[in-house]
Amino acid sequence: MHLTQLTQTIIGRKNSLFGEDLEKKRDALNGAIRDSRVLVIGGAGTIGGAFIKKMLQYGTPSCLCIVDMSENGLAELTRDLRSTPHLLLPAVYLTYPVDYGSSIFGKILLRYGPFDIVANFAAHKHVRSEKDALSIEAMLENNVLKTKRLLDLLTPFPPRHFFCVSTDKAANPANVMGASKKLMEEVIRSYSDLFPVTTARFANVLFSNGSLPDGFLRRIALRQPLSLPTDVRRYFVSAEEAGEICLFACLLGTSGDIFFPVLDKKWDVRSFDFIAEQILRHVGREPQYFDSEEAARQSALLLETDTRHYPVHIFQSDTSGEKLCEEFYDAQDTIDTQSYPSLGIIKNTPRKTPTDITLLVEQIESFFIKENIDKQAVIAFLSQLLPSFQHTETHKNLDARM
């Protein structure tokens, strides 16, 4: 369970944070996975793919069905799985590039279900994806409404394990993405008496698709400048660790549990300028800082002659919904930090009834029927649904940055 050298340098550990706990539970994991029928939604993404690879290291299901809207992502995932030594795929291995909210997805459930294990990783995950009322509506549709429909589809033939990925930003949410995931948690927990449901909040996944560190690698490959906020600090886990957290929560959690990694505020928090410096040193470069995007772009034109430096545009974060520091739970949550040294579990969180959730969904659907809704109205509406939602609007969005 050794992490790659660059990941080790950035995260500050050589081995997985959860490796020891996982090995202790190997037999339990194998028993839960072996000969099971497994459905993974959003499996072509970074975390979904890591979950699948980790699951196959502990047991072989009888059927593995993977649904993801990315056709290219599914193709690459399959190549990766079939090319990984000592990884045994089940005889029934299916991939479908479809939306899990579509009618075709319902046909997949009817044809290949019922499933013993259902893990949902399909989500809007970026704060940048909440720039206006339309983008927020799409986020709530994907993160909340489709989750409710999925659970309703599964209820007649309930799985032994249901997992849906959340985020640290659901704790005291300051942005719409975090609020949507907080609502998603409320939705799935309302089904906890019908079948086991669990979720996990975790830190930023280093080099996950679409993340800023992943963007650093892509910018360097294209010989383009890096751009980063200097005042934002985040917890990070590797993609492998993210898959492990989800495996733990999905297969070993008690219905209603919310898992999170136990990380140290002093030792495990990283700034983006630190990450950029480590990546650049890894490729034999040193950062050269600019406070202007244009100056950084112009400097990038000289990379052929200046083989030592690399342009980095730096700025102070001023976009809507940014939390400068991360947290995994609220002050009123009941926390279990004794079951696993590396994992905490939020227990006994108050749960809404199925009737409450049906009303919640109806409120969201009715709200967006209105015409010409602006973002301010959406924020006010979400604040009514979630009293803990504290959003600061700066009228600036990450799409306006390099």
C-alpha positions in Angstrom: 0.0 0.0 0.0 2.9 2.3 -0.8 1.9 5.7 -2.2 3.8 7.1 -5.2 6.9 9.2 -4.5 5.3 12.5 -5.4 2.2 11.8 -3.4 4.3 10.8 -0.4 6.2 14.0 -0.6 3.1 16.2 -0.7 0.9 14.3 1.7 3.8 13.5 4.1 3.4 9.8 4.5 4.8 6.8 2.7 1.9 4.3 3.4 -1.8 4.6 3.3 -3.4 6.1 6.4 -6.0 3.3 6.4 -3.8 0.3 5.4 -3.5 -1.2 8.8 -7.2 -1.0 9.6 -8.1 -2.5 6.3 -5.8 -5.5 6.8 -7.4 -6.2 10.1 -10.7 -6.3 8.4 -9.6 -8.3 5.3 -11.8 -11.4 6.1 -14.9 -9.2 6.8 -14.4 -7.3 3.5 -13.8 -10.5 1.6 -17.0 -12.0 3.0 -19.0 -8.9 2.1 -17.6 -8.7 -1.5 -17.2 -12.4 -2.5 -20.0 -13.6 -4.9 -21.9 -10.4 -4.4 -23.7 -8.4 -7.2 -22.2 -4.9 -7.2 -23.4 -1.8 -8.9 -21.1 1.3 -8.9 -22.5 4.6 -10.2 -20.0 7.2 -11.3 -17.3 4.5 -11.3 -15.2 6.1 -14.0 -14.3 9.0 -11.8 -11.2 9.2 -9.6 -12.9 8.1 -6.3 -15.3 5.6 -7.9 -12.4 4.0 -9.8 -10.2 3.8 -6.7 -13.1 2.2 -4.8 -13.5 -0.5 -7.5 -9.8 -1.3 -7.6 -9.6 -1.5 -3.8 -12.7 -3.7 -3.6 -11.3 -6.1 -6.1 -8.1 -6.5 -4.0 -10.2 -7.8 -1.2 -12.7 -10.0 -3.0 -14.3 -10.9 -6.3 -18.0 -10.3 -6.8 -20.1 -12.4 -9.1 -21.2 -9.4 -11.1 -19.8 -5.9 -11.4 -21.9 -3.3 -13.2 -20.4 0.2 -13.6 -22.5 3.2 -14.8 -20.9 6.5 -15.7 -21.8 9.3 -18.1 -18.1 9.4 -19.4 -17.8 6.8 -22.2 -14.0 7.6 -22.4 -13.7 7.2 -18.6 -15.3 3.8 -18.7 -13.0 2.7 -21.5 -9.9 3.8 -19.6 -11.1 2.3 -16.3 -11.6 -1.1 -18.0 -8.2 -1.0 -19.6 -6.7 -0.1 -16.2 -8.5 -2.9 -14.4 -7.6 -5.5 -16.9 -4.0 -4.4 -17.0 -3.4 -4.5 -13.2 -1.6 -7.6 -12.0 -3.3 -9.9 -9.6 -6.7 -8.2 -10.1 -9.4 -10.6 -10.9 -12.5 -9.3 -12.6 -15.8 -11.2 -12.3 -17.2 -13.2 -15.2 -20.1 -10.8 -15.5 -18.5 -7.4 -16.0 -20.7 -4.6 -17.5 -20.1 -0.9 -18.2 -22.8 1.5 -19.4 -22.2 5.2 -20.4 -25.6 6.4 -19.2 -27.0 9.0 -16.8 -28.2 7.3 -13.6 -31.3 9.5 -13.7 -32.4 8.1 -17.1 -35.0 5.6 -18.1 -32.2 3.3 -19.5 -30.7 3.1 -16.0 -34.0 1.8 -14.7 -33.9 -0.9 -17.3 -30.3 -1.8 -16.2 -31.6 -2.3 -12.7 -34.4 -4.5 -13.9 -32.2 -6.6 -16.1 -29.2 -7.2 -13.9 -30.5 -6.5 -10.4 -31.1 -6.9 -7.6 -27.7 -5.8 -6.4 -26.2 -6.6 -3.1 -23.9 -3.6 -3.0 -24.7 -0.2 -4.5 -22.2 2.6 -4.3 -23.0 6.0 -5.8 -20.1 8.4 -6.8 -22.0 10.4 -9.3 -22.0 14.0 -8.1 -21.3 17.7 -8.9 -18.2 18.3 -6.7 -16.9 21.7 -7.7 -17.6 25.0 -6.0 -17.1 26.5 -9.4 -20.3 24.7 -10.6 -22.6 27.1 -8.7 -22.1 30.3 -10.6 -25.8 31.0 -11.2 -29.3 29.7 -10.7 -29.2 27.3 -13.6 -25.9 25.7 -12.5 -27.2 25.4 -9.0 -30.4 23.7 -10.2 -28.3 21.2 -12.1 -26.2 20.5 -9.0 -29.3 19.9 -6.8 -30.8 17.7 -9.5 -27.7 15.5 -9.6 -26.7 15.5 -5.9 -30.2 15.5 -4.2 -33.1 14.7 -6.5 -31.5 11.8 -8.4 -30.3 10.3 -5.2 -33.9 10.2 -3.9 -35.0 8.6 -7.2 -32.2 6.0 -7.0 -33.2 5.0 -3.4 -36.8 4.7 -4.5 -35.8 2.4 -7.3 -33.8 0.2 -4.9 -36.4 0.0 -2.2 -38.4 -2.9 -3.7 -35.2 -5.0 -3.8 -33.1 -3.5 -1.1 -29.3 -3.9 -1.3 -27.3 -5.2 1.7 -25.1 -2.2 1.5 -25.8 1.3 0.0 -23.2 4.0 -0.1 -23.2 7.5 -1.4 -20.2 9.8 -1.4 -20.3 13.1 0.5 -17.7 15.8 1.2 -16.1 17.6 4.1 -17.9 20.8 2.8 -21.2 19.3 4.1 -20.1 20.3 7.6 -21.3 23.8 8.3 -21.7 24.4 4.6 -20.5 27.7 3.2 -21.1 26.9 -0.5 -24.0 25.4 -2.5 -22.0 22.3 -3.2 -21.6 21.6 0.5 -25.3 22.4 1.1 -26.3 20.0 -1.7 -24.3 17.2 -0.1 -25.7 18.0 3.4 -29.2 17.6 1.8 -28.0 14.4 0.1 -27.0 13.0 3.5 -30.4 13.8 4.9 -32.0 12.0 2.0 -30.1 8.8 2.3 -30.3 8.7 6.1 -34.1 8.8 5.8 -33.9 5.3 4.2 -31.7 3.9 7.0 -34.6 1.8 8.4 -35.3 0.2 5.0 -31.7 -0.9 4.2 -28.2 -0.1 5.4 -27.1 3.3 4.1 -23.7 5.0 4.8 -21.7 7.9 3.5 -18.2 9.4 3.9 -16.8 12.9 4.1 -13.2 13.2 3.2 -10.5 15.7 2.4 -9.4 16.8 -1.1 -8.2 13.9 -3.2 -4.7 14.7 -4.5 -4.6 14.6 -8.3 -8.3 13.7 -8.7 -9.8 14.6 -12.0 -10.5 18.3 -12.2 -8.7 19.2 -9.0 -6.2 22.0 -8.8 -3.2 19.7 -8.3 -4.3 17.6 -11.3 -4.6 20.9 -13.2 -0.9 21.7 -12.2 0.2 18.5 -14.0 -1.9 19.3 -17.1 -0.6 22.9 -17.2 3.0 21.7 -17.0 2.4 19.2 -19.8 1.0 22.0 -21.9 3.8 24.4 -20.8 1.2 26.8 -19.4 1.6 28.8 -16.2 0.2 27.6 -12.9 -2.4 29.7 -11.0 -3.2 29.3 -7.3 -4.6 31.0 -4.1 -2.0 31.4 -1.4 -4.4 31.7 1.5 -6.3 28.4 1.1 -5.2 25.4 3.1 -6.7 21.9 2.7 -6.4 18.4 4.0 -5.4 15.9 1.3 -5.7 12.1 0.9 -4.5 10.0 -2.0 -6.9 8.5 -4.5 -6.1 5.1 -3.1 -7.0 6.4 0.4 -10.2 7.9 -0.8 -11.2 4.5 -2.2 -10.4 2.9 1.1 -12.5 5.3 3.1 -15.4 4.6 0.9 -14.9 0.8 1.1 -14.8 1.0 4.9 -18.0 3.1 5.0 -19.8 1.0 2.4 -19.2 -2.4 3.7 -18.4 -2.1 7.4 -20.5 0.9 8.6 -23.7 0.8 10.5 -26.7 2.2 8.8 -26.7 6.0 9.0 -23.0 6.3 9.7 -20.9 9.1 8.2 -17.2 8.2 8.0 -14.3 10.7 7.9 -10.5 10.5 8.1 -8.7 11.4 11.3 -6.2 14.0 10.3 -4.1 16.5 12.2 -4.6 20.2 11.8 -0.9 20.9 12.4 0.7 18.2 10.3 -1.8 17.2 7.6 -2.9 20.6 6.2 -1.3 21.7 2.9 -1.3 25.0 1.0 -1.6 25.0 -2.8 1.7 26.9 -3.2 3.5 24.1 -1.2 2.0 21.5 -3.6 3.0 23.5 -6.7 6.5 23.8 -5.4 6.8 20.1 -4.8 5.5 19.2 -8.2 7.8 21.7 -9.9 10.8 20.4 -8.0 9.8 16.9 -9.0 10.2 17.9 -12.7 13.4 19.9 -12.1 11.9 23.4 -12.0 11.6 26.2 -9.4 8.5 28.5 -9.1 8.7 32.1 -10.3 5.8 34.0 -8.8 3.7 36.6 -10.6 0.7 38.6 -9.3 -0.6 39.1 -12.8 -2.1 36.4 -15.1 -0.8 38.2 -18.2 2.7 38.4 -16.8 2.7 34.7 -16.0 1.4 33.9 -19.5 4.1 35.9 -21.1 6.8 34.3 -18.9 5.5 30.8 -20.1 6.6 31.8 -23.6 10.2 31.8 -22.4 10.2 28.3 -21.0 12.3 27.0 -23.9 15.2 29.3 -22.9 14.7 29.5 -19.2 14.9 25.8 -18.2 15.2 26.5 -14.5 12.1 28.5 -13.5 8.3 28.0 -14.0 5.7 30.8 -13.9 3.2 30.7 -11.1 0.4 33.2 -10.8 -0.6 33.8 -7.1 -3.6 35.5 -5.7 -5.8 35.8 -2.6 -9.0 33.8 -2.7 -12.0 36.0 -3.3 -14.6 33.8 -5.0 -18.0 32.9 -3.6 -18.4 30.0 -1.2 -14.8 29.4 -0.3 -13.9 28.0 3.1 -10.3 28.8 4.1 -10.1 25.8 6.4 -11.8 22.4 6.4 -13.9 20.6 9.0 -15.5 17.2 9.0 -18.3 17.5 11.6 -20.5 20.0 13.4 -20.2 20.8 17.1 -23.4 19.0 17.9 -22.4 15.7 16.2 -21.8 12.6 18.2 -18.3 11.3 17.2 -16.8 7.8 17.5 -13.0 7.9 17.3 -12.4 4.7 19.1 -13.6 2.0 16.6 -10.7 2.8 14.1 -7.4 4.7 14.8 -7.5 6.3 11.3 -11.2 6.9 10.9 -13.9 8.8 12.8 -17.6 8.1 12.5 -20.4 10.5 13.0 -23.1 8.5 14.8 -26.7 9.0 15.7 -27.3 12.1 13.6 -31.0 13.1 13.7 -32.8 11.7 10.8 -35.7 13.0 8.8 -38.6 10.8 8.0 -39.4 9.6 4.5 -42.4 12.0 4.5 -40.1 14.9 5.4 -37.8 14.0 2.5 -40.7 13.7 0.1 -41.8 17.2 1.1 -38.2 18.5 0.8 -37.9 17.2 -2.8 -41.3 18.7 -3.7 -40.1 22.0 -2.3 -37.0 22.0 -4.5 -38.9 20.9 -7.6 -41.6 23.5 -7.1 -39.0 26.3 -6.4 -37.3 25.7 -9.8 -40.5 25.7 -11.8 -40.5 29.5 -11.3 -39.1 31.6 -14.2 -36.2 34.0 -14.0 -34.9 32.9 -10.7 -31.6 34.5 -9.7 -28.8 33.2 -7.6 -29.7 35.4 -4.6 -33.1 33.8 -4.5 -31.7 30.3 -4.6 -29.3 31.1 -1.7 -32.2 32.4 0.4 -34.2 29.3 -0.4 -31.4 27.0 0.6 -30.9 28.9 3.8 -34.5 28.2 4.7 -34.0 24.4 4.0 -30.6 24.4 5.9 -30.3 26.8 8.8 -26.6 25.8 9.1 -25.9 27.1 5.5 -23.8 30.3 5.7 -23.0 31.5 2.2 -21.0 34.6 1.5 -21.6 36.0 -2.0 -18.7 37.9 -3.6 -20.1 37.9 -7.2 -16.8 36.3 -8.3 -16.5 32.7 -9.7 -13.5 30.5 -10.4 -14.4 30.4 -14.1 -13.1 34.0 -14.3 -9.6 32.8 -13.2 -6.8 31.2 -15.2 
